[in-house]
Amino acid sequence: MNKLVHIIEDDTTTLMVLKQYISKHGYQVNADYNGDGLDLEAPPPMLYLIDVNLKGKNGIDICKQIKELQPETPAIIISANKEVGAFISVCNANGFLPKPLDIDEVLATIDRFAHN
């Protein structure tokens, strides 16, 4: 089973904390600073976690790209702007997690998709 989680985040502390915590729970993690490592031609991960406000980029636009090319791959939007949750349908995201992130809620969300 594919247990790779691809995280797109521009805050290096948040990115590293998520990577360490998620890895500790049995998942492989691609920690992608600002979406610079996104390769939509590679085999898709099990799930994407995508921050909305990236440096010079929009996570909603990245989510749209992902869902156009990999529609079956779950994408979860993360943002400190709680109103963004109302707009996840714009990019066909599968969910929304508000910042500050509850690390246990992040893991529960990943687990839920891993077992679907």
Residue pairs with C-beta under 8 A, 6 or more apart in sequence:
1 46
1 114
2 43
2 44
2 45
2 46
3 26
3 27
3 28
3 46
3 114
4 27
4 28
4 29
4 30
4 45
4 46
5 22
5 27
5 28
5 29
5 30
5 45
5 46
5 47
5 48
5 49
5 110
6 29
6 30
6 32
6 38
6 45
6 47
6 48
6 49
7 15
7 18
7 19
7 22
7 29
7 30
7 31
7 32
7 48
7 49
8 32
8 34
8 35
8 38
8 48
8 49
8 50
8 51
8 54
8 59
8 62
9 15
9 18
9 31
9 32
9 33
9 34
9 49
9 51
9 54
9 78
10 33
10 34
10 51
10 53
10 54
10 55
11 51
12 33
14 51
14 99
14 101
15 31
15 32
15 33
16 31
17 103
18 29
18 31
18 49
18 101
18 103
18 106
19 29
19 31
21 103
21 106
21 107
22 29
22 106
22 107
22 110
23 29
25 107
27 46
27 110
27 114
30 37
30 45
32 38
34 54
34 55
34 56
34 57
35 50
35 54
35 57
35 59
35 62
38 62
38 65
38 66
40 65
40 66
40 69
40 70
44 70
44 72
44 73
45 73
46 73
46 74
46 110
46 113
46 114
47 73
47 74
47 75
47 76
47 110
47 113
47 114
48 63
48 66
48 73
48 74
48 75
48 76
49 76
49 78
49 97
49 106
49 110
50 59
50 62
50 63
50 66
50 75
50 76
50 77
50 78
50 93
51 59
51 77
51 78
51 79
52 58
52 59
52 60
52 77
52 78
52 79
52 81
52 84
53 59
53 79
53 80
53 81
54 62
59 77
59 79
60 77
60 84
60 87
60 90
60 91
61 91
63 75
63 77
63 91
63 92
63 93
64 90
64 91
64 92
66 73
66 75
67 73
67 75
67 91
67 92
67 93
71 92
74 94
74 95
74 113
75 91
75 92
75 93
75 94
76 93
76 94
76 95
76 96
76 97
76 109
77 84
77 85
77 88
77 91
77 93
77 95
77 96
77 97
78 96
78 97
78 98
78 99
78 101
79 85
79 96
79 98
79 99
80 98
80 99
80 100
82 98
84 96
85 96
85 98
88 95
88 96
94 113
95 109
97 105
97 106
97 109
